[in-house]
Amino acid sequence: MGLWSSVFKSGSKTITNSSSTTGLAVDTTKYANWNKEKLIQRIIELEGNESTVSKKRKNEADVHEVTSTKSKKSKKKKPREFDFTQHNTRFVALKFAYLGWNYNGLALQKEATKLPTVEAILLEAMGKCKLVPSMVPQDFKFSRCGRTDKGVSAMSQVVSLNVRSALTDEEQQDPTMDCKELDYAHILNQQLPNDIRVSAVAFRLPENFDARFSCKRRHYKYLFQAKGLNIEKMQEACKLFEGENDFRNFCKLDGSKQITNYHRNVISANIIKYDEKFYCFDLIGSAFLWHQVRCMMANLFLIGQGLEEITLITDMLNIEQTPRKPIYDMADDLPLILYDCDFDCDIEWKHTNVNDYKSVKYGKVVDALKLHYDLKASLIQLFEDSLPSQEFSMRGKTRINQGDGLGRIVSRYQKMAERDVMADVETVNAKYKKKMDDKKKEEETLREKQ
């Protein structure tokens, strides 16, 4: 009504003003001689235009608001980088266990592998929890007790390292403050897969402690079935490993380490009954070479099968008589376990509280894992029972036991003393050294050309 009344009061001047609100340029002189009906009709037309423009502007404003909101949502704030310099750290040891068949060994690898390593998974979990600043072990004094190969499991592996702490340096020395420290086992077990479990942590370690160099004994177990094996002969043979010996014929030579001393001390070696299904090669030593336990077990299998005499062990340990390693296959990796580690100092381990809800909650994953494999074992038994009986005649062939249940079938067994031998230690080391020297020269030449 405001627009209509103003027209009749002020004539064409008002029309000019009202028209200006619509953004239209109007020549007022042409309305001077219009009658009332014609003016009313013109006002109705102008009001319709004004409404249309208003709606258009409103729609444009709504579109702008929606676009602005979407733009704000799309621009997510980057998470603030965690500043480790603002937090205390402390040096601890972690004890953990793992089942090795899903992993490419323990140690972190420089290059990507088909399967992850246990350390890669462990350090990744620590990184997610902001316990360590990077995936570079040197950044936080990382050290491992015993290196295990692909497929090998551990029940008591130990690593030492610097981790983030919730306590001051002074509080860290007070045992009564341990309850206020980060619950490292619980934090990590939430992130780790079911087949890797942290079981204990040591807070106050001796000065200069190192998980690798402070370990005085490493305890291995190798499980096997007794079928077709002379256990008494194997027991007699394995005792020959005890003491300090040169084990170059019972390991894989590694040129990258340039090892020249292959002497290792075996504290005890025994064949014992493990349970109703398995026997166990129980071995304790100060340290072991790469693949040493599996090579020792391979030779014990040959003796247990009657393919070699007990004197094989003595001959292989005699470097003058057998200066170069004969070619033979190692025992399978799956049955090997790093069972325990002992240190040259007292360590106070703080174990997870089995009565605590958090421990029970994440401990149940092991029960679930066990049930999973028990069910698989039962299914395999049913699978075997459903198939025709497997009576296989070797027909003069020999199946060499390798601990995997399958073994290797050969037409004629060749005695170890008659086999071809591998390159000696000096040749392996020299070959690797030359390879590295040549690579270094190539890199220097490329740098000079650039």
N, C-alpha and C positions, 0 to 999 in steps of 0.2 A: 504494500500500500504506500510505502514511503516514496517510491519512484513515481507512482501515478499521481499522487497529490502534488508533488513538486512540479510536475509537468503543467498542471492547470494553473499553478500559482505563478510560475516564472517563464512559461512559454518556451521558446526555442533555446534560450540560454540554459535552461535546466536540462533539456535534451542533450545539449552539447556536453554538459558535465556528466550526466548519467552515461552517455555513450562512451565517454572517455574511460569509464571503469571497465568497459569491455575491451578496451584497446583498439576501438574502431575510430577512424577519422571521419567526422560528419560535417557537412556544409549546412549551417543553421538557416541560411536565407531561404532554402527551398521549402522549409516547413511553415513559413509566415502565412501563407494563404490556405493551409490545410484545414478542413473541418474537424470537428471533435471525433467522429467515427474513424476518420482516416488516421488521426494522431494515435487513437487508442490501438488501432491495428498495428501501427508502426512500433509502439511501445511493447506490445506482446511479442513481436518479432525480435526486438532488441533483448528483452528479458530471456527469451529462449536461447539466444546466442551467448548471453552472460552465463547461463546455467551450464551450457556445453563447455565453455572455456574453463569454468570453475571445476567441473568434473575432470577435464583433461589435466588441469594442474594438480588436482588431488591424486589422480592415477600416477602421474609422473613422480610426485612426492613419495607415493607408496612404493613404486618400483625402485626409487633411489634408496629408500630405507632398507628394503629387502637386500638389494645389491650390497649396500654398506655392511649389513649384518653378516652376509655370506663372506665378504672380504675379510671381516674381522675374524670369523671362524677359521677361514683358510690359513690365516697367518698365525699358526700356533707358536707359542713361545718356546724357544729352545730350552731344554732342561739345563739348569745351571750346572756348570762343570764342578765335580767334587774336588775340593782343594785338600789334598792330603797333608799339606804343610800346616794346616790348622788343627791337626789331630795328633795325639801321641801314638807311638808304636811300641811294641814289645816283642822280644825274641821268644818264640815258643816252639815246641815240638808237637806234631800231630801224629797220632797212631790211627791207621785206617786199614780196611780190608777191601778186597775187590775180587770178582770173578773175571778171569782174564780172557775168556774165549770171545768176547765182543770187542776186544781192544787190540791195537797194534803195539802191544808192549806197554811198559810204564813210562819211559822217558819222553819228554816233549821233543818233537821232531822239528827240524828247521823247515822242511818242506812238507806240504800236505800229503797225507796218506789216505788210502781207501777207508781204513778204519781209524777212528780217533785213538789217541793214547790216553792212558789213565791220567797222567799229569796235565794234559791239555784240558780234559774235562774238569779236573780239580781246580786248576788255575782260572778257568773260565768262571766257575762257580764263585771263587774268591773275588774275581773282578766284579761280578754282578752285585755282590754284597759289599763292595768297596772295602775289602780287607787288605788288598794289595793294589799298588798304583798302576801295574801294567802286567803284560804277559811275558816280561823279560825277567827270568829268574835272578839274574845278577843284580837287579834293582832292589831286591829284598833278602839277600843272603840265603837263597834257597839251596838246600842240600838234601839228597835222598840217601836212604840207608842201603838198599839193595836193588840193583837194576834188574827187572824181569823182562823176558822177551815176549813176543807176540804169543798169545794164547795161555801164558803162564799166570796163575792166580797167586794171591798173597793173603794171608790171614793176619799178619802183624807187620805191615809196612810202616816205616817212620820217615817223616820229613821234618826238617827244621827250617824256620824262616821268620822274618819280621812281618808282623801283621798290625793292623790298626787296633788301638786299645781305647777303652772308655775310661781308663784310670791314669792318674799322673804317675811319674816315675817313682815317687815315694810310695804311693798306694800300691803299686805293682809288687813291691817287696813285702807287703803285709798280707799274710795268708787269710786274715779275717775279711779282706776286701775282695776275695775271689768271687764271692756271690754277686758282686756288682760289676764284674767284668763281662764283656760280651760272651754269650754262650756259643762259642765257636762251633762245637759239634752240632748243636741244634740248628744253627744258622746254615751251615754247609749241607747237612743232611736234607734240608728242605729243597736245596737246589740240585743235589746230586742224583743221578739215576739209582734205581733200586739195587744194582749190583756193585755199587761203591758206597761204603759206609764209614764215617768217622766214628771211632769208638772212645777215644781218650785224647786229652791234651795235657801237656806239661808246661807249667808257667815259669817256674824258677829253675833254669838250667845252669849247670856248672859253667864256669868261665871257659871260653874258647870251645864250647860244645859244637860239634858238627855231626849231623846224622850219619854221614858216611864214614868219616875218619875216627869218630868216637865209638863206632861199633866194633866189638871184639869177637863176636861170634854170629854166624848166620846159619839158621837151621832150615834145611830143605826136606821135603817129603815127596817121594814119587810113588804113586799108587799103581798097582798092576794086579792082574789075575794070575793065579799060580798054575793054571791049566797048561800042561805040556812043559813045565819047568821044574828043574831040580833045585828046590829052595836051599837044601843043605850046601850044594856046590856054590850057589850064588852067595850065601853067607860067608863061606870060606874065602871066596874070591874078593868080596868087598872089603874084608879086613885088611887086604894088602894095600888098599888106598890110604890107610891111616898113617899119620906122620907127615913130615915135610918131603914133598916130592916135586919133580919137574913134570907138569901136566900138559906140556905142549902137544902131546899126542891125544889128549882128551879135551880139546877145545877147538873153536874156530879161530884161526889166526886173523888178527885185525891189524892191517898195515897202517890204518889211520891213527892208531894209538902208539905206534912205534915201540911196542913192548919188547923188551929183551930178557926180562926175568919172568919165567913161567913157574917158579917155585911157589907152591901154596901149601898151607898146613891144614890137613884134615884131622880134626879132633876125634871124631868117631864116625864109623860107617857100619850100618847093620841092616839086615833084612828081617823085618818083624811082621807079625800078623796084625793087620789093621782092623778088620772086622770080619764078618762071615763071608763077605764077597771078595775082599781085597787083601793083598800083602802090601808092604811099604818098604821102599829103600829109604832108610832114615839116615840123613847125612848132616853132620855139623862141622863147620870149618871156619877159619878166620876170614877168608875171602875166597871168591871163586872167579874163574876166567869165563869169557863169553862162551855159552853153550856147554860149559864143563859138565854139569850134572847130567844133561841129556846124553852126552858122549860116554860118560861113565856107565850110565844105565844101558846104553846100546851094547856095550861090551859084556855087561853082566847078563843080558838076555842071551847073547851068543853062547856063553858058558852054561847058563841054565838049560838051554836047548840041547846041549851036548855037541854043538858045532865047533866049539873051541875048548881047550883045556884051561884049567885055573891059572896055569903059568902065563897065559896071555897077558894078564894084568902086570905081572913082573916084567915081561918082555917089553910091553908098551911104556912102562915107567923108566926103563933102562935106555937113556938117550944115546949111549954109545952103541948099543945093539940095534935100536930103532931110532935113528936120528931124524927121520922124516915121517910124518903122519900117514899111515895107510888110508886109502879112500874107503870110507864106510858111511852109512846113513845114521843120523842121530835118532834117538828115541823120540816119540811123539811129544808135543808140547803140552797137551791138555792135562795129563795126570800130574804135572809138576806144580808144586806149591812152595812158595816162600812162607814157611810156617811161623818163624819167630826170629827176633833179633835181640841180642844181648849187648849191653854197653859197658864200657870200662868205668862207669860212674853210676851212682845211685840217682835214679830219676823218679820223682813223685808224680805218678800219673793220676790225673783227675778224670775218672771214667764217667760216662753218661749215667744219670740216675735212672735205673730201670723201673723204679716205682713212680717216676715223674710222668705226668700226663703227656708232655711233649715227646718224651723218649718212647713211651708206649705207642703213641700215635704213629711215629715215623719208624719205630721198630717193627710194626706190623707188616711193613712192606716186605721184610725178609720172610715172614710167615707166608705171605702171598706168593713170593718167589719160590719158596720151597714146595708149596702146594702145586704151583705151575709145573715144576720139573718132576714131581712125584706123579702127577697125572700123565705127563709125557712118557715117563718110564713105564707106567701101566699100559698105556696105549701101544707102546712099542712091543710090550710082551704079548698083548692081544694080536698085534700085527704079525709077530713071529709065529704064534700058535695057529694063525689062520692060513699060513703058507705050508707047502709040502716040506717034509723033513729034509734038511740040507746035509746030505751025506756026500761029501766030495772026496774023491780019491786023488791024491797028489800025483800018482803015477810016476814016481821017481823024482818028482820035483821037491823043492824045499821052500817052506814058507818061513821067512825070517821074522821073528817077533819084534815089533817096534813099539808095542804098548798101545796101539790104536785099535786093536781087535781085527785089523785087516792084514797088516804086515806087507812084506814084499816077497813075491814068489820068484825063485830063480831055478833054472834048469839044473845047474850044478853049483853047489856052494864052494866058493874059493876061500881057502884059509887066509887069515889076515896077513901072515908072513909072506904069502905069495902075491899079494895085491900090488897094484901100482901105488905110488906114494905121491903126496902133494909136495909143493915147493917148500923148502926149508924156511925157517924164520927170517934169516938174513935176506933171502931173495924176496920174500913178501914185503919186508920193510923197505928194501932198496927200490922195489918196483913202485910202491906207493909214494915214496919220497921223490922219485924222478917225475912221477905224474904231477905232483904238486908243484915241483920246481918248474916244469914245462908250462903249467897253467899260469904260474906267476909271471913267467917271461912273456907269455902271450898277452896278459893284461897290461904289462908295462909297455909292450910294443904298441898296443892299441891306444894307450894314453898319450904316447909320444906322437902318434899320427894325428890325434885329435888336437 
